[in-house]
Amino acid sequence: MRDLKTGARVRWNDGERLLAGTIVGPARSKLTTTVRIDAGGEIVLPKNRLRSAFDHVLILESRLDHSLRSTRGCGGLYTTYLQQAHGIRPLYDRISTSWDLNAVTAVHASTCRIVLIACHGKADKLGTRLELSRDEVQP
């Protein structure tokens, strides 16, 4: 990367996984800079390991009707709006269980800081829950 400025979003591979963060200060030298990792903490990295990172929007949708045959949904509406109004191409996936929710968010955790979940919910004496097609999740 030619010009790494404070506040720029960057990503890098630590050998095991892809990580993302934000440059928090001026370059420490011509070769290194300090990055705040999204998962927590700060690290000094060589500039040649950093690449531009994009903040993706992840849209997760559960069926809006209790019938599993229903095709009704709002993912297309959100996707079209974000593309036309803001030039953002969101990632989209359908989820039915808490396992789906955990698996999809784990895959996209390093690149998605914005997650929109469209599903039914419940609120009662026990608290609030997301109601997925085949499962309930307590946030």
N, C-alpha and C positions, 0 to 999 in steps of 0.2 A: 504494500500500500504506500502510496506516495505521501499523502498528507494525513496524519493522524491527529485530530484535534480533540480537545476535551469535550466530552459528551457524545462522541461518535460511538455507535454500536458496532461491536466487533465479535467475531467467532474464531475459534481455533480448536485444533484436535490435540488432546493431551496424551494420545497413544491408545486410549481405551474408549473414549467417547468424544462427541462434539460438545463444546462448551461455548457459552455466550456471555458477554458482559459489556460494560461501558467504560470508556477511558475516563479516568477521574482526575488526571492532572497533566501538566505539561510533560513532555518527554524528559526522562531522567538522563538520557544521553542521546546521541544520534542513532543508537541501535536498540534502545529499550524504552518501554513506557509502562505506567501503572494502570492496571485494569481492575475494576470492581466486578467480581463474578456474580452473575444473577443468583446462583445458589448460595451466595454468602462468602464474604472474605475478599481480600485484595491480593493481587499477584503482580510481580514485575515480569514482563514477557518481552522476548525479542520482537521487534516490529515485523520482521520477515515471516513470523508464524501467524500473524493476524490477517484476517480477511474481513471484508464488510459483512455485517450481519443485518438481516432484515427482520423486523418484528412482524411475524405472521399473526393473523387472526384465525383462531380455530373455532369453527362452528360445530357443535355436537348436538344432534337432534334425536330424540326418542319419538316414537309414534305418538301423535297427538290424540288419536282415537284408541279405545281399548281393543278394537278389532285389529288383529295382526294383518288383515288383508287391506286395511285402509292405506291409501296413497297420499292422504292429506298431510301437508307439512309446510313449514315456513323457511326451510333452509334455502330454497331458491330465491325467495324474497330478500333475505339478508345478503346472499351472495350477489345478486343483481344490484342491490342498493350500494354495497361497498365498492363494487367494480365501477359503477357509473358515477357515483357521487364523489368518491375519494380515490379512485384508481388503485384500490387494494384488491388483490386476488386472494380471498380467504381459503383456508383449507376446510374441508367439510367431511364429516363422517356421521354415520347413524350408529346409535348405541342402544342396547336393549337391557344390559345387565351392568352391575357394578364392576364386574370383571372387564367388560368392554371399556367402561369409563377409565379404569386404572391403566389398562393396556394402551389405549390411545393417548392419554395424557402423558404417560411415561415416554412414549416415542417422540412426542413433540415438546417435551418440557424445556429443552435447551433453546428452541427457536420461537416458541409461542408465549408471549407474556399476556395475551388477551384471549380468553376463552369464553365463548358464549354458549350456554346450554339452554336449549329449547325443549321443555318437557312439562308435564304436570307436576304439581307439588302438593304437599299436605302440611297443615299446621294444626297441632293439637297440644294436649298437656305434655306430651313426650318431647315436643320440640318441632322443628321443621324437617321435612324430608323431600328429596327429589323422587318423583314417581316415574321410573323408567318402564319400558314395555313389559318386562318380566321381573322386575326387581325394585327395591326401594333403597335409597342411599341417604344417610344422614350426614350433612356437611359438617 
